[in-house]
Amino acid sequence: REIRLSLSGPVSADPAGGFSAGDLACDLGGALATARFWRKAGDAAPTQFSLDCANLQPRQVLPAWGVALPADTPADKLAKASLTASGTVDDKAIAIQKLAASLDDTHVTGHGVMDRYDPTRGKWELSVDSLDLDAYAPQKPAAAPPAVAAAERRKPLDFKTLREMALEAKIHFGWLKKGNVTFDASNATFLAKNGLFTFRQESPRFYGGRLFTEVR
């Protein structure tokens, strides 16, 4: 799906190679933000940037991006969001040194690096205060799984993207609920490199005990 990006605002440059683009009005498929880019003349460091999306409307933006909202999502969910980020960018990577985002009542902070502008390559460390996944997808009564055609069952799985991933993500959850199970102070780690995948989750306070899970 085609998503259009438009920028408007003051831009200044000097003959020595420096430039500044401040308070640019950014419209990315209906998501409105304010962006700034700058680099000092003669500075060999990457270009610096900041992005501020103070008031996002997920129920309007996601359909405009071609993302269908689940029919069973409660009306009070995906109601509001925000994003602020700052960091550096060069021809090799985007480094986000400070990230703060929110979705409804959930807040996320952290930092990370995206190599080669590819979201499947990089390293991230995030902290989530509380997240109730069940609230976004209420459980339904159990039903028989849909029939799958024989040709579909024989279709080989495409692992090309997974094999090429070089991603490490560490996420700390202050509180997490999934499948009617709650996790306090949970840490999750995902590592994918050279076709090897590891998922690890640990919670020191799990219904009176300790939880440790590792999948490879």
Disulfide bonds with the S-S distance in Angstrom:
none
